[in-house]
């Protein structure tokens, strides 16, 4: 019975760690896209088609 509890505990910890990593990657991607968009808007006048 104790083995089942330790297995559940380790899988719960693993899920929390994976969630934190995914959250961090998402926030980083959002910040990078905002910065990239701001850079494009800043240089909008220099673009010619």
N, CA, C and O atoms as CSV, one atom per row, in Angstrom:
chain,resi,resn,atom,element,x,y,z
A,1,UNK,N,N,0.823,-1.195,0.000
A,1,UNK,CA,C,0.000,0.000,0.000
A,1,UNK,C,C,0.867,1.260,0.000
A,1,UNK,O,O,0.531,2.235,-0.672
A,2,UNK,N,N,1.964,1.254,0.734
A,2,UNK,CA,C,2.828,2.419,0.783
A,2,UNK,C,C,3.495,2.664,-0.563
A,2,UNK,O,O,3.769,3.808,-0.925
A,3,UNK,N,N,3.756,1.593,-1.304
A,3,UNK,CA,C,4.377,1.737,-2.618
A,3,UNK,C,C,3.452,2.509,-3.565
A,3,UNK,O,O,3.917,3.298,-4.387
A,4,UNK,N,N,2.156,2.279,-3.445
A,4,UNK,CA,C,1.193,2.996,-4.278
A,4,UNK,C,C,1.201,4.488,-3.949
A,4,UNK,O,O,1.128,5.328,-4.846
A,5,UNK,N,N,1.290,4.809,-2.663
A,5,UNK,CA,C,1.319,6.219,-2.272
A,5,UNK,C,C,2.588,6.915,-2.754
A,5,UNK,O,O,2.530,8.063,-3.194
A,6,UNK,N,N,3.719,6.246,-2.680
A,6,UNK,CA,C,4.957,6.862,-3.165
A,6,UNK,C,C,4.922,7.043,-4.679
A,6,UNK,O,O,5.444,8.029,-5.200
A,7,UNK,N,N,4.310,6.098,-5.384
A,7,UNK,CA,C,4.177,6.234,-6.828
A,7,UNK,C,C,3.279,7.412,-7.182
A,7,UNK,O,O,3.596,8.185,-8.086
A,8,UNK,N,N,2.167,7.554,-6.480
A,8,UNK,CA,C,1.260,8.682,-6.723
A,8,UNK,C,C,1.933,10.005,-6.386
A,8,UNK,O,O,1.731,11.000,-7.083
A,9,UNK,N,N,2.726,10.024,-5.333
A,9,UNK,CA,C,3.412,11.241,-4.935
A,9,UNK,C,C,4.422,11.661,-5.998
A,9,UNK,O,O,4.503,12.839,-6.348
A,10,UNK,N,N,5.190,10.705,-6.513
A,10,UNK,CA,C,6.195,11.045,-7.528
A,10,UNK,C,C,5.543,11.478,-8.833
A,10,UNK,O,O,6.052,12.371,-9.510
A,11,UNK,N,N,4.433,10.863,-9.191
A,11,UNK,CA,C,3.757,11.283,-10.421
A,11,UNK,C,C,3.127,12.662,-10.248
A,11,UNK,O,O,3.088,13.443,-11.199
A,12,UNK,N,N,2.641,12.970,-9.064
A,12,UNK,CA,C,2.108,14.308,-8.800
A,12,UNK,C,C,3.182,15.368,-8.868
A,12,UNK,O,O,2.967,16.440,-9.435
A,13,UNK,N,N,4.332,15.081,-8.296
A,13,UNK,CA,C,5.445,16.029,-8.347
A,13,UNK,C,C,5.900,16.226,-9.790
A,13,UNK,O,O,6.189,17.348,-10.205
A,14,UNK,N,N,5.964,15.144,-10.546
A,14,UNK,CA,C,6.350,15.244,-11.954
A,14,UNK,C,C,5.370,16.097,-12.749
A,14,UNK,O,O,5.783,16.884,-13.601
A,15,UNK,N,N,4.087,15.949,-12.480
A,15,UNK,CA,C,3.078,16.747,-13.178
A,15,UNK,C,C,3.214,18.226,-12.842
A,15,UNK,O,O,3.074,19.076,-13.720
A,16,UNK,N,N,3.480,18.535,-11.594
A,16,UNK,CA,C,3.658,19.928,-11.185
A,16,UNK,C,C,4.884,20.530,-11.869
A,16,UNK,O,O,4.834,21.665,-12.343
A,17,UNK,N,N,5.975,19.781,-11.921
A,17,UNK,CA,C,7.193,20.274,-12.566
A,17,UNK,C,C,6.953,20.509,-14.049
A,17,UNK,O,O,7.377,21.532,-14.589
A,18,UNK,N,N,6.280,19.579,-14.713
A,18,UNK,CA,C,5.989,19.744,-16.138
A,18,UNK,C,C,5.087,20.963,-16.359
A,18,UNK,O,O,5.277,21.702,-17.325
A,19,UNK,N,N,4.124,21.175,-15.490
A,19,UNK,CA,C,3.251,22.346,-15.595
A,19,UNK,C,C,4.015,23.648,-15.454
A,19,UNK,O,O,3.759,24.603,-16.188
A,20,UNK,N,N,4.951,23.696,-14.515
A,20,UNK,CA,C,5.749,24.904,-14.322
A,20,UNK,C,C,6.624,25.173,-15.534
A,20,UNK,O,O,6.768,26.320,-15.958
A,21,UNK,N,N,7.211,24.117,-16.097
A,21,UNK,CA,C,8.063,24.281,-17.284
A,21,UNK,C,C,7.238,24.787,-18.462
A,21,UNK,O,O,7.675,25.689,-19.177
A,22,UNK,N,N,6.062,24.225,-18.670
A,22,UNK,CA,C,5.206,24.648,-19.781
A,22,UNK,C,C,4.761,26.101,-19.591
A,22,UNK,O,O,4.712,26.866,-20.554
A,23,UNK,N,N,4.439,26.479,-18.359
A,23,UNK,CA,C,4.052,27.854,-18.070
A,23,UNK,C,C,5.200,28.818,-18.366
A,23,UNK,O,O,4.983,29.881,-18.947
A,24,UNK,N,N,6.411,28.454,-17.972
A,24,UNK,CA,C,7.574,29.300,-18.205
A,24,UNK,C,C,7.846,29.468,-19.699
A,24,UNK,O,O,8.136,30.572,-20.163
A,25,UNK,N,N,7.753,28.378,-20.442
A,25,UNK,CA,C,7.975,28.447,-21.892
A,25,UNK,C,C,6.910,29.321,-22.550
A,25,UNK,O,O,7.224,30.097,-23.453
A,26,UNK,N,N,5.677,29.207,-22.118
A,26,UNK,CA,C,4.597,30.015,-22.682
A,26,UNK,C,C,4.785,31.499,-22.421
A,26,UNK,O,O,4.592,32.323,-23.316
A,27,UNK,N,N,5.159,31.840,-21.200
A,27,UNK,CA,C,5.381,33.252,-20.869
A,27,UNK,C,C,6.557,33.805,-21.661
A,27,UNK,O,O,6.500,34.932,-22.153
A,28,UNK,N,N,7.619,33.020,-21.787
A,28,UNK,CA,C,8.786,33.462,-22.546
A,28,UNK,C,C,8.436,33.674,-24.018
A,28,UNK,O,O,8.858,34.663,-24.617
A,29,UNK,N,N,7.680,32.767,-24.597
A,29,UNK,CA,C,7.276,32.915,-26.002
A,29,UNK,C,C,6.395,34.149,-26.187
A,29,UNK,O,O,6.522,34.856,-27.186
A,30,UNK,N,N,5.512,34.410,-25.239
A,30,UNK,CA,C,4.673,35.601,-25.322
A,30,UNK,C,C,5.473,36.880,-25.257
A,30,UNK,O,O,5.216,37.812,-26.019
A,31,UNK,N,N,6.439,36.940,-24.359
A,31,UNK,CA,C,7.273,38.136,-24.231
A,31,UNK,C,C,8.092,38.355,-25.504
A,31,UNK,O,O,8.219,39.478,-25.991
A,32,UNK,N,N,8.648,37.258,-26.036
A,32,UNK,CA,C,9.431,37.387,-27.265
A,32,UNK,C,C,8.582,37.859,-28.445
A,32,UNK,O,O,9.053,38.649,-29.263
A,33,UNK,N,N,7.355,37.393,-28.541
A,33,UNK,CA,C,6.514,37.827,-29.652
A,33,UNK,C,C,6.085,39.285,-29.490
A,33,UNK,O,O,5.957,39.998,-30.486
A,34,UNK,N,N,5.862,39.741,-28.260
A,34,UNK,CA,C,5.538,41.152,-28.033
A,34,UNK,C,C,6.715,42.038,-28.416
A,34,UNK,O,O,6.532,43.069,-29.063
A,35,UNK,N,N,7.925,41.642,-28.020
A,35,UNK,CA,C,9.119,42.420,-28.356
A,35,UNK,C,C,9.341,42.436,-29.860
A,35,UNK,O,O,9.688,43.473,-30.425
A,36,UNK,N,N,9.143,41.303,-30.509
A,36,UNK,CA,C,9.313,41.230,-31.957
A,36,UNK,C,C,8.290,42.109,-32.672
A,36,UNK,O,O,8.626,42.804,-33.631
A,37,UNK,N,N,7.059,42.080,-32.213
A,37,UNK,CA,C,6.022,42.928,-32.809
A,37,UNK,C,C,6.305,44.402,-32.612
A,37,UNK,O,O,6.070,45.205,-33.515
A,38,UNK,N,N,6.806,44.769,-31.446
A,38,UNK,CA,C,7.159,46.167,-31.200
A,38,UNK,C,C,8.293,46.608,-32.110
A,38,UNK,O,O,8.291,47.735,-32.606
A,39,UNK,N,N,9.258,45.729,-32.332
A,39,UNK,CA,C,10.369,46.050,-33.235
A,39,UNK,C,C,9.860,46.224,-34.666
A,39,UNK,O,O,10.321,47.119,-35.374
A,40,UNK,N,N,8.931,45.396,-35.098
A,40,UNK,CA,C,8.368,45.532,-36.440
A,40,UNK,C,C,7.582,46.838,-36.580
A,40,UNK,O,O,7.672,47.508,-37.609
A,41,UNK,N,N,6.820,47.198,-35.559
A,41,UNK,CA,C,6.071,48.449,-35.616
A,41,UNK,C,C,7.006,49.656,-35.617
A,41,UNK,O,O,6.719,50.671,-36.252
A,42,UNK,N,N,8.113,49.541,-34.911
A,42,UNK,CA,C,9.082,50.635,-34.856
A,42,UNK,C,C,9.698,50.895,-36.230
A,42,UNK,O,O,9.932,52.045,-36.604
A,43,UNK,N,N,9.960,49.823,-36.976
A,43,UNK,CA,C,10.600,49.953,-38.287
A,43,UNK,C,C,9.593,49.865,-39.430
A,43,UNK,O,O,9.966,49.525,-40.553
A,44,UNK,N,N,8.330,50.163,-39.164
A,44,UNK,CA,C,7.273,50.038,-40.173
A,44,UNK,C,C,7.483,50.993,-41.344
A,44,UNK,O,O,7.171,50.656,-42.486
A,45,UNK,N,N,8.006,52.175,-41.066
A,45,UNK,CA,C,8.167,53.173,-42.132
A,45,UNK,C,C,9.284,52.784,-43.102
A,45,UNK,O,O,9.297,53.252,-44.240
A,46,UNK,N,N,10.204,51.950,-42.678
A,46,UNK,CA,C,11.331,51.586,-43.537
A,46,UNK,C,C,10.994,50.462,-44.506
A,46,UNK,O,O,11.772,50.179,-45.417
A,47,UNK,N,N,9.840,49.815,-44.321
A,47,UNK,CA,C,9.468,48.674,-45.154
A,47,UNK,C,C,8.839,49.191,-46.451
A,47,UNK,O,O,7.909,49.998,-46.417
A,48,UNK,N,N,9.346,48.726,-47.579
A,48,UNK,CA,C,8.757,49.070,-48.875
A,48,UNK,C,C,8.419,47.791,-49.617
A,48,UNK,O,O,9.129,46.791,-49.510
A,49,UNK,N,N,7.332,47.830,-50.366
A,49,UNK,CA,C,6.893,46.666,-51.129
A,49,UNK,C,C,7.052,46.905,-52.599
A,49,UNK,O,O,6.732,46.031,-53.404
